[in-house]
Amino acid sequence: MLVDGSVTPQSFYIESSSEYDRHILTVLFTIADGGATFNKFGNISALTNGCELFYEDKELGDVALSNSLKSNFDFVQMCNFQPTFGTGTAAFRASNVEGPSEAFIPSLNIAKEFGLIYGVKLPAGSNKRIVFRINDDVSGIDRFDIKVLGYDVVNK
């Protein structure tokens, strides 16, 4: 997701299936850059407009899961400081993730943090989706990606 969303916001999403109810349980983030610190985004200045994570529902409107994500700290905080590892200036930061670059790798457990034991449901055939929107230029860091974990339920 190394994009320039400063002029035109860039959105990435996982949408409902046409056949199955989809449940999103966990969102894993990787923000890697040499010399990354909490107060920056990767190792560039904290973002001006930031990123947003939301549930898109055309009937009900957008439901913010987190907005104004501008720094590495904001992402780690949104994930309730999980997973916990490292100490001092190396806390929450993994080494050599993208070449020699350090990375913040927070994990958002939706079931635990939002009390949704089956995760966020994207009903089969609906227009609902989970969206991550980037509103700044993040192309200057080494790696920025998201992995989503969940499951599909066959409707009979």
C-alpha angles and dihedrals in degrees: 000000000000094000140140106242095162096104100023115022112236119221130200120186151168113222138196121278121244090228110028140046105245121210120197112206107166138020116202120199129198119192108173130177136137110267095010114176134184096255095055136058102250097319097318124093117287109277120266100216099015134200132293133212114198147154110243116214116166092202100045100027130239119322113207116225089177134341136181094044100171108149142031087257092056091056094047091046092049087055091052091248093297132184095034115209141130130036138244114354090351094059113130090000125113122206128233096007097141105024105301093338124119120231139201105222108184120175121212109208101197094189092055101036098042100028092242101138093189093040126236108330120222102190119223114269094008129125093236122122145158110248133195111195125194115205100179141049106277096161092106098075128082100244139358121172146140131216120196123207125197143103143257123232120212111231114216 
